[in-house]
Amino acid sequence: MSVKISIVIPVYNKGKLFLKPLESIATQGHRGEFECILVDDGCTDEDGKLCDEYAARYPDIFKVIHQQNAGRCAARNAGMDIATGEWIGFMDCDDAVMPDFMDRMLEYVGRFDASIIQFGYTRSNLRGWFKRSRVASKEEFLPFTDIHGWALCWNKLYRQAFLAANNIRFYEDAVIKEDEVFNIWALSLSGGMQLVPYIGYRKYDYAVRGLRLRTVDQLRKADLAFDRLKTHLEAIGVKDDGVYKMIASRKESNLKDISHVSSPFRQWMLKIRKALFSLRYGRVW
């Protein structure tokens, strides 16, 4: 039986939260038709051992890569390099997929000729309380500028042959907004994506999620990644003005973020929230 879907999960120091994606994948049906690649990105807690434990327990599902810490983008690229599925998806190591995820996605990849399929998602807080959902109302193919959630990677499946043919990868020096860069690149060449009316992913928003460290240096690296992408798309002959307008829009938003993060008040609030997180969860974010 051939592998249809590969799910890549970069793993780094999530502790007990890492059990959510592991269990949600391990309990899926259609064994043999999907695989999950766990990329231990230099974990300093027990997550690396947990990867090996699940690979030993479910050898037909999990593969493990151990590497020195290189960041989420490098981990995703490493997973893509060994993926054998016809389609590739990505998960964060503290989220989960729905119990019928493989049932539904195997149905969709068998029906559509698109290079990218986007499904819906729901957001929950740490206790699992529902916050909101985003899902298409019907099956349709749309250009990415018309679609909510186009910038996210964990709500999509990508045809592996399409990514390989166009050498589409994550820029490893982009620490944040890497999903936006990756998807603009992919969607500018695919022409759009197939939407399906199915909620397949559960995104967990933690109590202090907003303290993710968006430093000025990281934002400037994101800005350089957008410039690099623009140069690449021009070089390969992409003519769609909408694509370049989108890049310009994201760069403008990025500059606003730089201004916001640079303020002394923002820096002070960040320190407060980091301290609260450490007190509540017993570890540093």
ROVEX-594453 format. One line per 10 residues: their letters; for each residue x, y, z of N, C-alpha, C. Coordinates in nm, 2 decimals, padded with zeros to 4 digits. Atoms other than C-alpha are relative to their C-alpha. Layout:
<nodes>
a> X,Y,Z,X,Y,Z,X,Y,Z ~ ... .
</nodes>
This chain:
<nodes>
msvkisivip> 00.08,-00.12,00.00,00.00,00.00,00.00,00.09,00.12,00.00 ~ -00.09,-00.12,00.01,00.15,00.33,-00.10,-00.05,00.11,00.09 ~ 00.03,-00.11,-00.09,00.17,00.63,00.12,-00.05,00.12,-00.08 ~ 00.07,-00.11,00.06,-00.07,00.91,00.02,00.04,00.13,00.06 ~ -00.02,-00.13,-00.08,-00.01,01.17,00.29,00.11,-00.01,00.10 ~ -00.11,-00.01,-00.10,00.30,01.27,00.48,-00.03,00.13,00.09 ~ 00.01,-00.11,-00.09,00.26,01.49,00.79,00.13,00.03,00.07 ~ -00.13,-00.04,-00.06,00.57,01.68,00.91,-00.02,00.08,00.12 ~ 00.02,-00.08,-00.13,00.59,01.80,01.27,00.14,00.03,00.05 ~ -00.12,-00.05,-00.06,00.89,02.01,01.38,-00.02,-00.01,00.16 .
vynkgklflk> 00.02,00.02,-00.14,00.94,01.93,01.75,00.11,00.08,00.08 ~ -00.10,-00.07,-00.08,01.11,02.16,02.01,-00.07,00.03,00.14 ~ 00.03,-00.04,-00.14,01.05,02.16,02.39,-00.14,00.04,00.03 ~ 00.14,-00.02,-00.04,00.68,02.13,02.43,-00.05,-00.07,00.11 ~ 00.04,00.07,-00.12,00.66,01.89,02.71,-00.13,-00.08,-00.02 ~ 00.12,00.08,00.01,00.32,01.74,02.78,-00.09,00.04,-00.11 ~ 00.08,-00.05,00.11,00.17,01.96,02.51,00.02,-00.08,-00.13 ~ -00.04,00.08,00.12,00.35,01.74,02.25,-00.08,-00.13,-00.01 ~ 00.08,00.12,00.01,00.12,01.45,02.34,-00.13,00.02,-00.09 ~ 00.12,-00.03,00.08,-00.17,01.62,02.16,00.01,-00.04,-00.14 .
plesiatqgh> -00.01,00.04,00.14,-00.04,01.59,01.81,00.03,-00.15,-00.02 ~ -00.03,00.14,00.01,00.11,01.24,01.87,-00.12,-00.09,00.01 ~ 00.12,00.09,-00.02,-00.21,01.09,02.00,-00.10,00.02,-00.11 ~ 00.10,-00.02,00.10,-00.43,01.26,01.74,00.04,-00.07,-00.14 ~ -00.05,00.07,00.12,-00.21,01.11,01.46,00.00,-00.15,00.02 ~ -00.01,00.14,-00.02,-00.16,00.77,01.62,-00.13,-00.07,00.00 ~ 00.13,00.06,00.00,-00.53,00.71,01.65,-00.08,00.01,-00.13 ~ 00.07,-00.01,00.13,-00.61,00.78,01.28,-00.02,-00.14,-00.06 ~ 00.02,00.12,00.08,-00.75,00.51,01.06,00.09,00.00,-00.13 ~ -00.08,00.01,00.12,-00.60,00.40,00.72,00.15,-00.01,00.02 .
rgefecilvd> -00.14,00.03,-00.03,-00.27,00.27,00.86,00.06,-00.05,-00.13 ~ -00.07,00.04,00.12,-00.02,00.23,00.58,-00.02,00.10,-00.12 ~ 00.03,-00.10,00.10,-00.17,00.52,00.37,00.05,00.14,00.04 ~ -00.05,-00.13,-00.04,-00.01,00.80,00.57,00.12,-00.03,00.09 ~ -00.12,00.00,-00.09,00.31,00.87,00.76,00.01,00.13,00.07 ~ -00.02,-00.12,-00.07,00.41,01.12,01.02,00.15,00.01,00.03 ~ -00.15,-00.02,-00.02,00.77,01.26,01.03,00.02,00.10,00.11 ~ -00.03,-00.08,-00.12,00.88,01.39,01.37,00.14,00.05,-00.01 ~ -00.14,-00.05,00.01,01.18,01.62,01.34,00.04,00.07,00.14 ~ -00.05,-00.05,-00.13,01.35,01.66,01.68,00.11,00.11,-00.03 .
dgctdedgkl> -00.09,-00.12,00.03,01.51,02.01,01.64,00.09,00.03,00.11 ~ -00.09,-00.03,-00.11,01.76,01.97,01.91,-00.07,00.02,00.14 ~ 00.07,-00.02,-00.13,01.52,01.93,02.20,00.09,-00.02,00.12 ~ -00.07,00.01,-00.12,01.66,01.98,02.54,-00.08,-00.06,00.12 ~ 00.08,00.06,-00.10,01.37,01.83,02.73,-00.02,-00.15,-00.04 ~ 00.02,00.14,00.03,01.22,01.48,02.69,-00.07,-00.03,-00.13 ~ 00.07,00.02,00.13,01.05,01.54,02.35,00.07,-00.09,-00.10 ~ -00.08,00.09,00.09,01.33,01.37,02.16,-00.02,-00.15,00.03 ~ 00.03,00.14,-00.04,01.28,01.05,02.36,-00.14,-00.04,-00.03 ~ 00.14,00.03,00.02,00.91,01.07,02.32,-00.02,-00.03,-00.15 .
cdeyaarypd> 00.00,00.03,00.14,00.96,01.08,01.94,00.04,-00.14,-00.03 ~ -00.05,00.14,00.02,01.16,00.76,01.96,-00.10,-00.10,00.05 ~ 00.10,00.09,-00.06,00.90,00.60,02.19,-00.12,-00.03,-00.10 ~ 00.12,00.02,00.08,00.61,00.66,01.95,00.04,-00.06,-00.13 ~ -00.05,00.07,00.12,00.82,00.55,01.65,00.02,-00.15,00.02 ~ -00.01,00.14,-00.04,00.89,00.22,01.83,-00.13,-00.06,00.02 ~ 00.13,00.05,-00.03,00.53,00.18,01.93,-00.09,-00.01,-00.13 ~ 00.07,00.00,00.13,00.39,00.27,01.58,00.10,00.02,-00.11 ~ -00.10,-00.01,00.11,00.66,00.19,01.33,-00.05,00.02,-00.14 ~ 00.06,-00.02,00.13,00.42,00.20,01.04,-00.06,00.14,-00.02 .
ifkvihqqna> 00.05,-00.14,00.01,00.32,00.56,01.12,00.12,00.10,00.01 ~ -00.09,-00.11,-00.03,00.61,00.76,01.27,00.14,-00.03,-00.05 ~ -00.14,00.00,00.03,00.96,00.83,01.14,00.06,00.12,00.08 ~ -00.07,-00.10,-00.08,01.21,01.04,01.34,00.13,00.04,-00.06 ~ -00.13,-00.07,00.03,01.49,01.28,01.25,00.04,00.07,00.12 ~ -00.06,-00.07,-00.11,01.72,01.40,01.52,00.10,00.10,-00.06 ~ -00.09,-00.10,00.06,01.91,01.72,01.43,00.04,00.10,00.11 ~ -00.03,-00.12,-00.08,02.09,02.01,01.60,-00.10,00.11,-00.02 ~ 00.10,-00.10,00.01,01.87,02.30,01.67,00.03,00.10,-00.12 ~ -00.02,-00.09,00.12,01.83,02.49,01.34,-00.13,00.08,-00.03 .
grcaarnagm> 00.12,-00.07,00.02,01.48,02.63,01.37,-00.11,-00.08,-00.07 ~ 00.12,00.07,00.06,01.13,02.54,01.25,00.01,-00.02,-00.15 ~ 00.00,00.01,00.15,01.19,02.61,00.88,00.10,-00.11,-00.04 ~ -00.09,00.10,00.03,01.50,02.39,00.87,-00.06,-00.14,00.03 ~ 00.06,00.13,-00.04,01.31,02.11,01.05,-00.11,-00.04,-00.10 ~ 00.10,00.04,00.11,01.02,02.13,00.80,00.07,-00.05,-00.12 ~ -00.07,00.04,00.12,01.26,02.11,00.51,00.06,-00.14,00.01 ~ -00.05,00.13,-00.03,01.43,01.81,00.67,-00.10,-00.11,-00.01 ~ 00.11,00.09,00.01,01.10,01.64,00.70,-00.05,-00.02,-00.14 ~ 00.03,00.01,00.14,01.01,01.72,00.34,00.09,-00.08,-00.08 .
diatgewigf> -00.10,00.07,00.08,01.33,01.57,00.22,-00.01,-00.15,00.01 ~ 00.02,00.15,-00.01,01.24,01.22,00.35,-00.14,-00.04,-00.02 ~ 00.14,00.04,00.01,00.87,01.23,00.30,-00.03,-00.08,-00.13 ~ 00.03,00.09,00.11,00.73,00.96,00.07,-00.14,00.01,-00.05 ~ 00.14,-00.02,00.04,00.37,01.07,00.05,-00.02,00.08,-00.13 ~ 00.03,-00.08,00.11,00.21,01.21,-00.26,-00.04,00.14,00.04 ~ 00.04,-00.13,-00.06,00.08,01.50,-00.04,00.08,00.02,00.13 ~ -00.07,-00.03,-00.12,00.26,01.68,00.24,-00.08,00.11,00.08 ~ 00.07,-00.10,-00.08,00.10,01.86,00.53,00.09,00.03,00.12 ~ -00.09,-00.04,-00.12,00.25,02.04,00.84,-00.09,00.02,00.12 .
mdcddavmpd> 00.06,-00.02,-00.12,00.15,02.04,01.20,00.09,00.07,00.10 ~ -00.08,-00.05,-00.11,00.27,02.24,01.50,00.00,-00.10,00.11 ~ -00.02,00.11,-00.10,00.39,02.03,01.79,-00.08,00.02,00.13 ~ 00.09,-00.01,-00.12,00.12,02.15,02.03,-00.14,00.01,-00.04 ~ 00.14,00.00,00.05,-00.19,02.12,01.81,-00.05,-00.15,-00.03 ~ 00.05,00.14,00.02,-00.40,01.82,01.69,-00.09,00.01,-00.13 ~ 00.10,00.02,00.11,-00.60,01.69,01.39,-00.12,-00.07,00.05 ~ 00.13,00.06,-00.04,-00.96,01.57,01.41,00.01,-00.15,-00.02 ~ 00.00,00.14,00.01,-01.03,01.20,01.46,-00.02,-00.06,-00.14 ~ 00.03,00.05,00.14,-01.16,01.16,01.10,00.09,00.07,-00.10 .
fmdrmleyvg> -00.08,-00.08,00.09,-00.88,01.37,00.95,00.04,-00.08,-00.13 ~ -00.05,00.08,00.12,-00.73,01.09,00.73,-00.11,-00.05,-00.08 ~ 00.11,00.04,00.08,-01.07,00.96,00.63,-00.04,00.10,-00.10 ~ 00.05,-00.11,00.08,-01.17,01.29,00.49,00.11,00.05,-00.10 ~ -00.11,-00.05,00.08,-00.83,01.40,00.35,00.03,-00.10,-00.11 ~ -00.03,00.10,00.11,-00.77,01.07,00.16,-00.11,00.00,-00.10 ~ 00.11,-00.02,00.09,-01.11,01.12,00.01,00.02,00.12,-00.10 ~ -00.02,-00.13,00.07,-01.03,01.48,-00.10,00.12,-00.02,-00.10 ~ -00.12,00.01,00.09,-00.68,01.40,-00.25,-00.03,-00.09,-00.11 ~ 00.04,00.09,00.10,-00.84,01.13,-00.45,-00.09,00.06,-00.11 .
rfdasiiqfg> 00.10,-00.06,00.09,-01.09,01.36,-00.61,00.04,00.13,-00.07 ~ -00.03,-00.13,00.05,-00.92,01.69,-00.68,00.14,00.00,-00.07 ~ -00.12,-00.01,00.08,-00.65,01.78,-00.94,00.09,00.12,00.05 ~ -00.07,-00.12,-00.04,-00.54,02.09,-00.75,00.14,-00.04,00.06 ~ -00.13,00.02,-00.06,-00.18,02.13,-00.62,00.00,00.03,00.15 ~ 00.01,-00.04,-00.15,-00.30,02.27,-00.28,-00.14,-00.02,00.04 ~ 00.13,00.02,-00.05,-00.60,02.17,-00.08,00.00,00.07,00.14 ~ 00.01,-00.06,-00.13,-00.71,02.39,00.22,-00.13,-00.04,00.07 ~ 00.12,00.04,-00.08,-00.94,02.27,00.49,-00.01,00.09,00.12 ~ 00.03,-00.09,-00.11,-01.09,02.44,00.79,00.07,-00.03,00.13 .
ytrsnlrgwf> -00.06,00.03,-00.13,-00.98,02.47,01.14,-00.08,00.07,00.11 ~ 00.07,-00.06,-00.12,-01.11,02.55,01.49,00.11,00.04,00.10 ~ -00.10,-00.05,-00.10,-00.93,02.74,01.76,-00.05,-00.03,00.14 ~ 00.04,00.03,-00.14,-00.94,02.64,02.13,00.11,00.06,00.09 ~ -00.10,-00.05,-00.09,-00.77,02.77,02.44,00.06,-00.13,00.07 ~ -00.07,00.11,-00.06,-00.55,02.56,02.67,-00.09,-00.11,00.06 ~ 00.09,00.09,-00.07,-00.84,02.40,02.85,-00.09,-00.07,-00.10 ~ 00.08,00.06,00.10,-01.00,02.30,02.52,-00.13,00.07,-00.03 ~ 00.12,-00.08,00.02,-01.27,02.56,02.53,00.00,00.06,-00.14 ~ 00.02,-00.05,00.14,-01.40,02.65,02.18,00.01,00.15,00.00 .
krsrvaskee> -00.01,-00.14,00.03,-01.31,02.99,02.05,-00.07,00.04,-00.13 ~ 00.07,-00.03,00.13,-01.40,03.01,01.68,00.05,-00.10,-00.10 ~ -00.04,00.09,00.12,-01.38,02.81,01.35,00.00,00.08,-00.12 ~ 00.00,-00.06,00.13,-01.29,02.90,01.00,-00.01,-00.12,-00.10 ~ 00.01,00.11,00.10,-01.41,02.68,00.72,-00.08,00.05,-00.12 ~ 00.07,-00.04,00.12,-01.53,02.71,00.36,-00.14,-00.05,00.00 ~ 00.14,00.04,00.00,-01.90,02.69,00.30,-00.03,-00.11,-00.11 ~ 00.02,00.10,00.11,-01.86,02.47,-00.01,00.13,-00.03,-00.07 ~ -00.12,00.04,00.08,-01.61,02.30,-00.24,00.02,00.10,-00.11 ~ -00.03,-00.09,00.12,-01.45,02.56,-00.48,00.15,00.02,-00.01 .
flpftdihgw> -00.14,-00.04,00.03,-01.12,02.66,-00.64,00.00,00.15,-00.01 ~ -00.01,-00.15,00.00,-01.02,03.02,-00.57,00.15,00.04,00.00 ~ -00.13,-00.06,-00.01,-00.72,03.24,-00.61,00.03,00.04,00.15 ~ -00.03,-00.01,-00.14,-00.53,03.28,-00.28,-00.04,00.14,00.06 ~ 00.03,-00.13,-00.06,-00.60,03.65,-00.24,-00.14,00.01,00.04 ~ 00.14,00.00,-00.04,-00.97,03.57,-00.20,-00.03,-00.09,00.12 ~ 00.03,00.11,-00.09,-00.93,03.31,00.07,00.06,00.04,00.14 ~ -00.05,-00.02,-00.14,-00.91,03.36,00.45,00.08,-00.12,00.04 ~ -00.09,00.10,-00.05,-00.63,03.16,00.60,00.10,-00.05,-00.11 ~ -00.09,00.04,00.10,-00.42,03.15,00.28,00.15,00.00,00.05 .
alcwnklyrq> -00.14,-00.01,-00.05,-00.10,03.24,00.48,00.04,-00.11,00.09 ~ -00.03,00.11,-00.09,-00.12,02.94,00.71,00.05,-00.13,-00.07 ~ -00.04,00.13,00.06,00.06,02.61,00.64,-00.06,-00.12,00.06 ~ 00.05,00.12,-00.06,-00.10,02.38,00.89,-00.15,-00.03,-00.03 ~ 00.14,00.02,00.04,-00.45,02.41,00.73,00.00,-00.05,-00.15 ~ -00.01,00.03,00.14,-00.33,02.27,00.39,00.07,-00.13,-00.02 ~ -00.09,00.11,00.06,-00.20,01.97,00.20,00.05,00.05,-00.13 ~ -00.07,-00.04,00.12,00.05,02.03,-00.08,00.04,-00.12,-00.08 ~ -00.04,00.11,00.08,00.11,01.80,-00.37,00.15,00.00,-00.01 ~ -00.15,00.01,00.00,00.47,01.68,-00.33,00.07,00.02,-00.13 .
aflaannirf> -00.06,-00.01,00.13,00.54,01.66,-00.70,00.01,00.15,-00.04 ~ 00.00,-00.14,00.03,00.44,02.03,-00.73,00.11,00.08,00.07 ~ -00.10,-00.06,-00.08,00.66,02.14,-00.45,00.14,-00.03,-00.05 ~ -00.13,00.04,00.04,00.96,01.94,-00.58,00.03,00.06,-00.14 ~ -00.03,-00.05,00.13,00.92,02.05,-00.94,00.03,00.15,00.00 ~ -00.03,-00.15,00.00,00.93,02.42,-00.84,00.10,00.03,00.11 ~ -00.10,-00.01,-00.10,01.19,02.36,-00.56,-00.05,00.10,00.11 ~ 00.06,-00.09,-00.10,00.95,02.53,-00.31,00.04,-00.05,00.14 ~ -00.04,00.04,-00.13,01.10,02.52,00.04,-00.01,00.12,00.09 ~ 00.00,-00.10,-00.10,01.11,02.72,00.36,00.13,00.07,00.00 .
yedavikede> -00.12,-00.07,-00.02,01.36,03.00,00.39,00.05,-00.02,00.14 ~ -00.04,00.04,-00.14,01.56,02.88,00.69,00.05,00.11,00.08 ~ -00.04,-00.11,-00.08,01.68,03.22,00.79,-00.12,00.09,00.05 ~ 00.12,-00.07,-00.04,01.32,03.34,00.83,-00.06,-00.06,00.13 ~ 00.04,00.06,-00.13,01.23,03.29,01.20,-00.16,00.02,00.02 ~ 00.15,-00.03,00.00,00.87,03.44,01.17,-00.05,00.03,-00.13 ~ 00.07,-00.03,00.13,00.62,03.49,00.89,00.05,-00.09,-00.11 ~ -00.05,00.10,00.10,00.78,03.19,00.72,-00.11,-00.06,-00.08 ~ 00.11,00.06,00.07,00.44,03.05,00.64,-00.05,00.09,-00.12 ~ 00.04,-00.09,00.10,00.34,03.36,00.45,00.09,00.00,-00.13 .
vfniwalsls> -00.10,00.01,00.11,00.66,03.35,00.24,-00.02,-00.13,-00.08 ~ 00.02,00.13,00.07,00.61,02.98,00.16,-00.12,00.00,-00.08 ~ 00.13,00.01,00.07,00.25,03.02,00.06,-00.01,00.09,-00.11 ~ 00.00,-00.09,00.12,00.29,03.32,-00.16,00.08,-00.06,-00.11 ~ -00.08,00.07,00.10,00.56,03.13,-00.34,-00.08,-00.11,-00.06 ~ 00.07,00.11,00.05,00.35,02.82,-00.37,-00.13,00.04,-00.08 ~ 00.13,-00.04,00.06,00.02,02.99,-00.46,00.02,00.09,-00.12 ~ -00.03,-00.07,00.12,00.18,03.22,-00.71,00.02,-00.09,-00.12 ~ -00.03,00.10,00.10,00.27,02.91,-00.91,-00.12,-00.09,-00.02 ~ 00.11,00.09,00.01,-00.04,02.70,-00.84,-00.12,00.07,-00.06 .
ggmqlvpyig> 00.11,-00.08,00.05,-00.28,02.98,-00.94,-00.12,00.01,00.10 ~ 00.11,00.00,-00.10,-00.50,02.92,-00.63,00.00,-00.14,00.07 ~ 00.01,00.13,-00.07,-00.62,02.63,-00.42,-00.14,-00.05,00.01 ~ 00.13,00.06,-00.01,-00.90,02.39,-00.37,-00.05,00.01,00.15 ~ 00.06,-00.01,-00.14,-01.12,02.47,-00.06,-00.10,-00.12,00.02 ~ 00.10,00.11,-00.04,-01.31,02.19,00.12,-00.07,00.04,00.12 ~ 00.08,-00.04,-00.12,-01.59,02.24,00.37,00.01,-00.10,00.12 ~ -00.03,00.10,-00.11,-01.43,02.03,00.65,00.10,00.06,00.10 ~ -00.09,-00.05,-00.11,-01.28,02.13,00.98,00.09,-00.12,00.04 ~ -00.09,00.11,-00.02,-00.97,01.91,01.01,00.11,00.02,00.10 .
yrkydyavrg> -00.12,-00.03,-00.09,-00.73,02.09,01.25,-00.05,00.08,00.12 ~ 00.03,-00.07,-00.12,-00.75,02.21,01.60,00.12,00.07,00.05 ~ -00.11,-00.09,-00.04,-00.53,02.51,01.68,-00.02,00.04,00.15 ~ 00.01,-00.04,-00.14,-00.46,02.56,02.05,00.07,00.14,00.02 ~ -00.05,-00.13,-00.04,-00.42,02.92,02.16,00.02,00.01,00.15 ~ -00.03,00.01,-00.14,-00.25,02.93,02.49,-00.02,00.14,00.07 ~ 00.04,-00.12,-00.07,-00.32,03.19,02.76,00.09,00.12,-00.03 ~ -00.09,-00.11,00.02,-00.01,03.40,02.68,00.06,-00.02,-00.14 ~ -00.05,00.03,00.14,00.03,03.30,02.31,00.07,00.12,-00.06 ~ -00.05,-00.12,00.07,00.09,03.66,02.21,00.14,00.04,00.04 .
lrlrtvdqlr> -00.14,-00.04,-00.04,00.43,03.67,02.39,00.10,-00.06,-00.09 ~ -00.10,00.05,00.09,00.60,03.49,02.10,00.09,00.11,-00.03 ~ -00.10,-00.11,00.00,00.92,03.67,02.07,00.02,00.05,-00.14 ~ -00.02,-00.07,00.13,00.89,03.89,01.77,00.09,00.12,00.02 ~ -00.10,-00.10,-00.02,01.21,04.09,01.80,00.01,00.08,-00.13 ~ -00.02,-00.08,00.12,01.31,04.36,01.56,00.09,-00.07,-00.10 ~ -00.09,00.07,00.08,01.59,04.14,01.43,-00.08,-00.11,-00.08 ~ 00.08,00.10,00.07,01.34,03.86,01.35,-00.09,00.06,-00.11 ~ 00.09,-00.06,00.10,01.10,04.10,01.17,00.08,00.05,-00.12 ~ -00.09,-00.04,00.12,01.39,04.24,00.96,00.04,-00.12,-00.08 .
kadlafdrlk> -00.03,00.12,00.08,01.48,03.89,00.86,-00.12,-00.04,-00.08 ~ 00.12,00.03,00.07,01.12,03.84,00.76,-00.01,00.09,-00.12 ~ 00.00,-00.10,00.11,01.14,04.16,00.55,00.10,-00.04,-00.11 ~ -00.10,00.05,00.10,01.45,04.02,00.38,-00.05,-00.12,-00.08 ~ 00.06,00.12,00.06,01.27,03.69,00.31,-00.10,00.04,-00.11 ~ 00.10,-00.04,00.10,00.99,03.88,00.13,00.08,00.06,-00.12 ~ -00.08,-00.05,00.11,01.25,04.07,-00.08,00.06,-00.11,-00.08 ~ -00.07,00.12,00.07,01.43,03.74,-00.16,-00.10,-00.07,-00.09 ~ 00.10,00.06,00.08,01.10,03.59,-00.27,-00.04,00.08,-00.12 ~ 00.04,-00.08,00.11,01.01,03.88,-00.49,00.10,-00.01,-00.11 .
thleaigvkd> -00.11,00.01,00.10,01.35,03.86,-00.66,-00.01,-00.13,-00.07 ~ 00.01,00.13,00.06,01.30,03.49,-00.72,-00.11,-00.01,-00.09 ~ 00.12,00.01,00.09,00.95,03.51,-00.86,00.02,00.08,-00.13 ~ -00.03,-00.08,00.12,01.07,03.79,-01.10,00.09,-00.08,-00.09 ~ -00.10,00.07,00.08,01.36,03.57,-01.21,-00.06,-00.12,-00.07 ~ 00.06,00.12,00.07,01.14,03.27,-01.29,-00.12,00.04,-00.09 ~ 00.10,-00.05,00.09,00.89,03.50,-01.48,-00.14,00.00,00.04 ~ 00.14,-00.02,-00.05,00.59,03.53,-01.25,-00.05,00.14,-00.04 ~ 00.05,-00.13,00.05,00.38,03.81,-01.41,-00.12,00.06,00.08 ~ 00.13,-00.04,-00.07,00.08,03.83,-01.17,00.02,00.12,00.09 .
dgvykmiasr> -00.02,-00.12,-00.09,00.06,04.18,-01.03,-00.06,-00.02,00.14 ~ 00.06,00.02,-00.13,-00.16,04.06,-00.75,00.10,-00.07,00.10 ~ -00.10,00.06,-00.08,00.13,03.85,-00.62,00.09,00.10,00.06 ~ -00.09,-00.10,-00.05,00.36,04.14,-00.60,-00.07,00.11,00.09 ~ 00.08,-00.09,-00.09,00.09,04.36,-00.44,-00.01,-00.06,00.13 ~ 00.01,00.07,-00.13,00.05,04.09,-00.18,00.13,00.01,00.08 ~ -00.13,-00.01,-00.06,00.42,04.09,-00.11,00.02,00.14,00.06 ~ -00.01,-00.14,-00.05,00.42,04.47,-00.08,-00.08,00.03,00.12 ~ 00.09,-00.01,-00.11,00.13,04.45,00.15,00.05,-00.06,00.13 ~ -00.06,00.07,-00.12,00.30,04.20,00.38,00.12,00.07,00.05 .
kesnlkdish> -00.12,-00.08,-00.04,00.62,04.41,00.38,-00.05,00.12,00.08 ~ 00.06,-00.12,-00.07,00.41,04.72,00.49,-00.04,-00.04,00.14 ~ 00.05,00.05,-00.13,00.25,04.52,00.77,00.12,-00.03,00.09 ~ -00.12,00.03,-00.07,00.59,04.40,00.87,00.07,00.12,00.06 ~ -00.06,-00.12,-00.05,00.73,04.75,00.90,-00.08,00.06,00.12 ~ 00.09,-00.04,-00.11,00.43,04.84,01.12,00.04,-00.08,00.13 ~ -00.03,00.09,-00.11,00.52,04.54,01.34,00.14,00.04,00.06 ~ -00.13,-00.04,-00.05,00.88,04.66,01.37,-00.01,00.12,00.08 ~ 00.03,-00.12,-00.08,00.76,05.00,01.49,-00.06,-00.03,00.13 ~ 00.07,00.04,-00.12,00.53,04.84,01.74,00.09,-00.07,00.10 .
vsspfrqwml> -00.09,00.08,-00.09,00.78,04.59,01.88,00.11,00.09,00.06 ~ -00.11,-00.08,-00.05,01.05,04.86,01.91,-00.04,00.10,00.12 ~ 00.04,-00.09,-00.11,00.84,05.07,02.16,00.04,-00.05,00.13 ~ -00.04,00.04,-00.14,00.97,05.07,02.52,-00.12,-00.07,00.08 ~ 00.12,00.05,-00.07,00.61,05.00,02.64,-00.02,-00.15,-00.04 ~ 00.02,00.14,00.04,00.59,04.68,02.43,00.11,-00.09,00.06 ~ -00.11,00.08,-00.06,00.93,04.56,02.56,-00.03,-00.03,00.14 ~ 00.04,00.01,-00.14,00.81,04.62,02.91,-00.11,-00.11,00.02 ~ 00.11,00.09,00.00,00.49,04.43,02.85,00.04,-00.14,-00.03 ~ -00.05,00.13,00.04,00.68,04.14,02.69,00.07,-00.07,00.12 .
kirkalfslr> -00.07,00.05,-00.11,00.89,04.10,03.00,-00.10,-00.05,00.11 ~ 00.10,00.04,-00.09,00.58,04.09,03.22,-00.07,-00.13,-00.04 ~ 00.08,00.12,00.04,00.40,03.83,03.01,00.09,-00.13,00.00 ~ -00.09,00.11,-00.01,00.71,03.61,02.99,00.01,-00.05,00.15 ~ 00.00,00.04,-00.14,00.73,03.61,03.37,-00.12,-00.07,00.04 ~ 00.13,00.07,-00.03,00.36,03.52,03.40,00.00,-00.14,-00.06 ~ 00.00,00.14,00.06,00.41,03.23,03.16,00.08,-00.09,00.08 ~ -00.09,00.08,-00.08,00.70,03.10,03.36,-00.06,-00.04,00.13 ~ 00.07,00.03,-00.13,00.50,03.12,03.68,-00.11,-00.10,-00.02 ~ 00.12,00.08,00.02,00.20,02.95,03.53,00.04,-00.14,-00.04 .
ygrvw> -00.03,00.13,00.06,00.36,02.67,03.33,00.13,-00.06,00.05 ~ -00.12,00.06,-00.06,00.69,02.62,03.52,00.11,-00.01,-00.10 ~ -00.11,00.00,00.10,00.91,02.68,03.21,00.01,00.13,-00.07 ~ -00.01,-00.12,00.08,01.04,02.95,02.99,-00.05,-00.02,-00.14 ~ 00.05,00.02,00.14,00.87,03.01,02.66,00.11,00.03,-00.09 .
</nodes>
